[in-house]
Amino acid sequence: MITAKGVEAETDGSAAAAVAGGDAAKSGPRRMLNEKQVLEIIPVGRTTLYRMEKSGRFPKSTYISPNRRVWFEDEIIAWQNAVDEFNPHRARGKGRRARAG
């Protein structure tokens, strides 16, 4: 019985390792971008970036140390793809009225 459990556990462990290894090989480590790099990609100002993040319209940043804030590149790419989708109800700007006619 001990041998059967050992073989069973070993098989499950190798299958889990193969799946995890396959995922890691595909995606690799997530690239982190600092504020300057994000602002080079996203055509907004620094204040607008933080306002969008605070309101939930942009991916949240992560602190990797007390004074180092980063964003994950894959989250920004997903955000760009979502923004690219057409939304007919999207507002044009703060305080602007819809066109008449």
N, C-alpha and C positions, 0 to 999 in steps of 0.2 A: 504494500500500500504506500509506503513512503516513496518508493521508486516511481510509482504512477503519479503521485502528487508532484514529485520533483520534475518529472518529464512534462506534466501538464503545465506547471508554473513556468518552466523554461520555454515551452512553446508559446505560451501567452506573452511572456516577456519579449521574445524575439519578434513576435508579430507586432507588438506595440512599438518596439524599437524601430522596426522596418517602416511602420506608418509614420512615426515621428521623424525618422531620418528622411523619409521621402518628402514630407512637408518642409522640413528645414532646407533640404537641397533645392527645392523649387523656389521658395521665397527668400531664403537667406536672412541675414539680419536686417531689421528695419532701419532705413536711413533717417537720421535726425537732422533737422534744419534749424539754424538759429534765426533770430529776427531779421537780420540783414538778408539772408537767403530767401526767406519767405516773402519779404517786401520786394525782392527782385522778380519773384514769380507772380505775385498778386498785385495788380495795379491800383493799390490804395495807399493812403498814408498810414503812419504808425497809429495815430489816434483812432482812425476808422477801423483798423485791424483789431485793436483791443475792444472797441465798441461792438464790433461784429461777434467777436469771441464771447464777450460778456452776455450778449443777447441770444446766443446759441445759433447764430447764422454762420459760424465758422468753427472749425475743429478746435477743441481746447488744447492749450499748450500743457507741457509737463515740465516740472522742475526736476532736473537731474542733480542739482546741488543748490545750496541756498541762493546763489546769484546767477544760475545758468538755466535759462528757459528755452525749451526746444519744442518743435512741432514734428510730427511724423509725416514723412513725405507721402506715404500711401494714403493717409487720411486727407491730405490736401488734394491729391489727385482725385480721390473719390468726391470731394467737395466740388472740384472743377467740373467733373462729369455731371453732377447733380445740377449745377448752375447752368450748364450748357443745355439741359433739357428745357423745352419751351413750356412756359407757364403763362397762359393768357390772363391770369388774374394777378400777375406780379405788378406791384406798384412801381411807378417811375421815379419816385423820390419823396422825401419828407415834405408834406404840405402841398403837394401838387394835385391838381384836380384831373379827373378823367376827361378826355376830349369829348366834346359834345358832337353828336351827329353820327 
